[in-house]
Amino acid sequence: MWDDDDSDRQETLEYVLGATAHLLAQMGDEQAALLIEDVKLLNIEFEQRGLLEKNAWVEDGSVWPKNSNVYYFDVEPYLNPRFTPEVLERIFPVLRSIAQRAYLPVPEFLDTRFALPNIDTETWRQSLRQQYGGEDITNSARKERLIPQSPVADGLTFTNAEELAVYEALVRLQAATVEDRTFSISPLPGTRIRAGNVWTPDFLLMGNGRAMLIEVDGPQHSKEQRRADDDMRDAQWRRCGVQVRRVPVEYTRAERANELGAWLKVEVKDGLGFGR
């Protein structure tokens, strides 16, 4: 129904998705809001769903199948069972109202479907074997492990070079600690929270009987809607007793390695309670 290259349309759909999540959270339905936060894309299809309408081409009162506006949440397979009919029923009226106010086709149905994986057409076989047939990559970075260009260090996979730079700085900081006052570093650990979401923070650090998270924030995190999403996610971590510290991606540049090291030293010391 839509041109996939229509960036304005996709931006509008992303607004509807985000506004629906935030309004549900404000209404007290945090479970549905946080499930929406993990939706990859919101799409619209024009398809038959069993409804009938009057045949406009003849005047004998006959009817024919009606094409309906079906809104789809594209989600990863492990998330699909969590979007139960009851959850979708709670989401639908809010999404319908926002879609109408955004001048999109009026939603008639809401459903989920599997999001298409991001693969390299030349190397997907190798990536598949690496993901499911070997044990050389040891952390739980599910999506990153399917991308052959992802940086790897110490048998651990990273999303990008910026995360790798933070990891290397953390390793240097870890090496400077004393044996009985140190911390562990877990990049991209898959973590399930009470609301049912499975999130992958950039780094989980554990030490001194505490845990903290470090997220590498790129320019997109400065946008108002993304900041609100980050705040909502950070609130869920705080309920688990876990602090979140966000390092600006600018610190990961090679010429700012000393600044990154200094920033991490302060934040890790404070977040894990060393020196208290």
C-alpha positions as CSV (number, residue, x, y, z in Angstrom):
1,M,0.0,0.0,0.0
2,W,2.9,2.3,0.8
3,D,6.1,3.3,-0.9
4,D,8.9,1.9,1.4
5,D,11.1,4.9,0.4
6,D,8.6,7.4,1.7
7,S,10.6,8.8,4.7
8,D,7.9,11.3,5.7
9,R,5.4,8.4,6.0
10,Q,7.8,6.3,8.1
11,E,8.5,9.3,10.3
12,T,4.8,9.8,10.9
13,L,4.4,6.1,11.7
14,E,7.3,6.3,14.1
15,Y,5.6,9.3,15.8
16,V,2.3,7.4,16.1
17,L,4.2,4.4,17.6
18,G,6.1,6.6,20.2
19,A,3.1,8.7,21.0
20,T,1.0,5.6,21.6
21,A,3.6,4.2,24.0
22,H,3.9,7.4,26.0
23,L,0.2,7.9,26.2
24,L,-0.3,4.4,27.5
25,A,2.4,4.9,30.1
26,Q,0.7,8.1,31.2
27,M,-2.6,6.2,31.5
28,G,-0.8,3.7,33.8
29,D,-0.4,0.8,31.3
30,E,3.4,0.6,31.5
31,Q,3.4,-3.1,30.4
32,A,1.9,-2.2,27.0
33,A,4.0,0.9,26.7
34,L,7.2,-1.0,27.2
35,L,6.2,-3.7,24.8
36,I,5.7,-1.1,22.1
37,E,9.2,0.3,22.9
38,D,10.6,-3.0,21.5
39,V,8.5,-2.8,18.2
40,K,10.9,-2.5,15.2
41,L,8.5,-0.8,12.8
42,L,4.8,0.2,12.5
43,N,3.4,-0.5,9.1
44,I,0.1,-0.4,7.3
45,E,-1.3,-3.0,4.9
46,F,-4.5,-2.9,2.9
47,E,-6.0,-6.4,3.0
48,Q,-9.2,-8.4,3.3
49,R,-10.1,-9.3,6.9
50,G,-13.6,-10.8,6.4
51,L,-15.6,-7.5,6.3
52,L,-18.1,-6.8,3.5
53,E,-19.2,-3.6,1.8
54,K,-21.7,-2.7,-0.8
55,N,-20.6,-3.3,-4.4
56,A,-20.3,0.2,-5.8
57,W,-20.3,-1.0,-9.4
58,V,-23.9,-2.4,-9.5
59,E,-27.2,-1.3,-8.0
60,D,-28.6,-4.7,-7.0
61,G,-27.6,-4.4,-3.3
62,S,-24.9,-7.0,-3.6
63,V,-21.8,-6.9,-1.4
64,W,-18.2,-7.9,-1.9
65,P,-15.1,-8.3,0.4
66,K,-13.9,-5.0,1.9
67,N,-10.2,-4.1,2.0
68,S,-9.3,-3.0,5.5
69,N,-6.6,-0.8,7.0
70,V,-4.5,-3.3,9.0
71,Y,-1.8,-1.8,11.3
72,Y,1.1,-4.2,11.9
73,F,3.7,-4.2,14.7
74,D,6.9,-5.7,13.2
75,V,8.6,-7.5,16.1
76,E,11.3,-10.0,16.7
77,P,10.0,-13.6,17.0
78,Y,10.7,-14.0,20.7
79,L,8.4,-10.9,21.4
80,N,5.4,-12.0,19.4
81,P,3.7,-14.2,22.0
82,R,3.8,-11.2,24.5
83,F,1.4,-9.2,22.2
84,T,-1.6,-11.2,23.3
85,P,-5.1,-10.3,22.0
86,E,-5.8,-8.7,25.4
87,V,-2.7,-6.5,25.1
88,L,-3.5,-5.5,21.5
89,E,-7.0,-4.7,22.6
90,R,-5.7,-2.2,25.2
91,I,-3.3,-0.6,22.7
92,F,-5.7,-0.4,19.7
93,P,-8.0,2.5,20.8
94,V,-5.1,4.7,21.7
95,L,-3.2,4.0,18.5
96,R,-6.4,4.5,16.5
97,S,-7.0,7.9,18.0
98,I,-3.4,9.1,17.4
99,A,-3.3,7.7,13.9
100,Q,-6.4,9.7,13.0
101,R,-5.0,12.9,14.5
102,A,-1.9,12.3,12.4
103,Y,-4.1,12.1,9.2
104,L,-3.2,8.4,8.6
105,P,-5.7,5.9,7.3
106,V,-8.1,5.0,10.1
107,P,-7.0,1.7,11.7
108,E,-9.5,-1.1,11.5
109,F,-7.3,-4.0,12.8
110,L,-4.1,-4.2,14.8
111,D,-1.8,-7.2,14.5
112,T,1.8,-8.4,14.9
113,R,4.2,-10.0,12.4
114,F,7.8,-11.1,12.5
115,A,10.3,-8.3,11.7
116,L,12.6,-9.1,8.8
117,P,16.1,-9.8,9.9
118,N,18.9,-7.5,8.9
119,I,21.3,-9.7,6.8
120,D,24.1,-9.4,4.4
121,T,23.1,-11.2,1.2
122,E,26.7,-12.3,0.5
123,T,27.6,-13.6,4.0
124,W,24.3,-14.7,5.6
125,R,25.3,-18.4,5.6
126,Q,28.6,-17.7,7.4
127,S,26.7,-15.5,9.9
128,L,24.1,-18.2,10.5
129,R,26.8,-20.8,11.2
130,Q,28.5,-18.3,13.5
131,Q,25.3,-17.6,15.3
132,Y,23.9,-21.1,15.8
133,G,26.7,-23.5,15.0
134,G,29.7,-22.3,17.0
135,E,30.6,-21.1,20.4
136,D,33.4,-18.6,19.5
137,I,31.2,-15.6,20.4
138,T,30.3,-15.9,24.0
139,N,28.1,-13.0,25.1
140,S,24.3,-12.7,24.4
141,A,24.3,-10.0,21.7
142,R,21.6,-11.6,19.6
143,K,21.3,-9.1,16.8
144,E,24.9,-8.0,16.7
145,R,26.1,-11.6,16.2
146,L,24.3,-11.8,12.8
147,I,26.3,-8.9,11.4
148,P,29.7,-10.1,10.2
149,Q,31.2,-6.5,10.3
150,S,30.6,-6.2,14.1
151,P,33.8,-5.7,16.0
152,V,35.0,-8.6,18.2
153,A,37.4,-8.5,21.1
154,D,38.2,-11.2,23.7
155,G,35.5,-13.4,22.0
156,L,32.9,-10.7,22.7
157,T,30.8,-9.0,20.0
158,F,30.1,-5.2,19.9
159,T,27.6,-3.2,17.9
160,N,30.1,-0.7,16.6
161,A,33.6,0.8,17.0
162,E,32.3,3.3,19.6
163,E,31.2,0.5,22.0
164,L,34.6,-1.3,21.4
165,A,36.4,1.9,22.4
166,V,34.4,2.1,25.7
167,Y,35.2,-1.6,26.3
168,E,38.9,-1.1,25.8
169,A,38.8,1.9,28.2
170,L,36.9,-0.2,30.8
171,V,39.5,-3.0,30.4
172,R,42.3,-0.5,31.2
173,L,40.4,0.7,34.2
174,Q,39.7,-2.9,35.3
175,A,43.4,-3.7,35.1
176,A,44.2,-0.7,37.4
177,T,42.1,-2.1,40.2
178,V,43.4,-4.2,43.0
179,E,42.5,-7.9,43.1
180,D,39.9,-7.7,45.8
181,R,38.3,-4.4,44.7
182,T,37.6,-4.9,41.1
183,F,34.6,-5.3,38.7
184,S,33.4,-7.4,35.8
185,I,32.5,-6.2,32.3
186,S,29.6,-7.7,30.4
187,P,29.0,-6.2,26.9
188,L,25.5,-6.4,25.4
189,P,23.9,-8.9,27.9
190,G,20.3,-9.9,27.0
191,T,18.3,-9.0,30.1
192,R,14.6,-9.6,30.9
193,I,12.8,-7.1,33.1
194,R,9.5,-7.5,35.0
195,A,7.4,-5.9,32.2
196,G,8.4,-8.7,29.9
197,N,10.8,-6.8,27.7
198,V,14.2,-8.3,26.9
199,W,16.7,-5.4,26.6
200,T,20.3,-5.4,25.6
201,P,22.2,-2.6,27.4
202,D,25.6,-1.7,26.1
203,F,27.5,-2.7,29.2
204,L,26.7,-4.3,32.5
205,L,29.3,-3.8,35.2
206,M,29.3,-5.7,38.5
207,G,31.5,-5.2,41.5
208,N,31.5,-4.3,45.2
209,G,28.2,-6.0,45.6
210,R,26.5,-3.7,43.1
211,A,25.6,-3.5,39.4
212,M,25.4,-0.6,37.0
213,L,24.8,-0.1,33.3
214,I,26.7,2.1,30.8
215,E,25.0,3.2,27.6
216,V,26.9,4.8,24.7
217,D,24.6,7.7,23.5
218,G,24.9,8.9,19.9
219,P,23.4,12.1,18.5
220,Q,19.9,10.5,18.1
221,H,19.6,10.4,21.9
222,S,19.4,14.2,22.1
223,K,16.1,14.2,20.3
224,E,13.1,14.9,22.6
225,Q,11.2,11.7,21.9
226,R,14.4,9.6,22.2
227,R,15.3,11.3,25.5
228,A,11.8,10.5,26.8
229,D,12.2,6.8,25.7
230,D,15.6,6.7,27.5
231,D,14.1,8.2,30.7
232,M,11.3,5.6,30.7
233,R,13.8,2.8,30.2
234,D,16.1,4.1,32.9
235,A,13.2,4.2,35.3
236,Q,12.7,0.5,34.8
237,W,16.3,-0.2,35.5
238,R,16.2,1.9,38.7
239,R,13.3,-0.2,39.9
240,C,15.8,-3.2,39.7
241,G,18.2,-1.2,41.8
242,V,20.5,-0.6,38.8
243,Q,22.0,2.8,37.9
244,V,22.4,3.9,34.3
245,R,25.2,6.2,33.2
246,R,25.3,7.5,29.6
247,V,28.6,8.3,28.0
248,P,28.4,10.8,25.0
249,V,29.7,9.1,21.9
250,E,32.1,12.0,21.3
251,Y,34.2,10.7,24.1
252,T,34.9,7.5,22.1
253,R,37.1,9.3,19.5
254,A,40.7,8.3,19.6
255,E,41.9,11.8,20.4
256,R,39.6,11.9,23.4
257,A,40.7,8.6,24.9
258,N,42.1,10.3,28.1
259,E,38.7,12.1,28.6
260,L,36.9,8.8,28.2
261,G,39.1,7.1,30.7
262,A,38.7,9.9,33.2
263,W,34.9,9.9,32.7
264,L,34.7,6.2,33.3
265,K,36.9,6.3,36.3
266,V,34.5,8.8,38.0
267,E,31.3,7.1,36.9
268,V,32.3,3.5,37.7
269,K,33.7,4.6,41.1
270,D,30.5,6.3,42.0
271,G,28.1,3.8,40.4
272,L,29.7,0.7,42.1
273,G,30.3,2.5,45.4
274,F,34.1,2.2,45.4
275,G,35.7,4.6,47.8
276,R,32.6,4.8,50.1
